[in-house]
Amino acid sequence: MLAVEPDLIADHSMILSATLLPPFGVADSGTALIQPWVVLAGLGVALLSSVIPCSLDLEALRKIPPHVFGILMSLEPANAAPAQTSTG
């Protein structure tokens, strides 16, 4: 049986969606998505939603014991649920 790494699947799915979906968005909105402020806002969202949290997680993993990091990671969904309900 062939073993497939979950991270590899996630990487490929993100690359696939990043290349296949933008043409549909641009076709639907015209040139509105190509304006500089929209591109900058998109880059800002990308940094704030994935790059910064992932970097902080890796830095925390280097500085705290793995069992403490595991407990903290398991608490993230419990912290996200109230935040999501408060935003709508």
Buried (B, 14 or more C-beta within 10 A) or exposed (E): EEEEEEEEEEEEEEEEEEEEEEEEEEEEEEEEBEEEEEEEEEEEEEEEEEEEEEEEBEEEBEEEEEEEBEEBEEEEEEEEEEEEEEEE
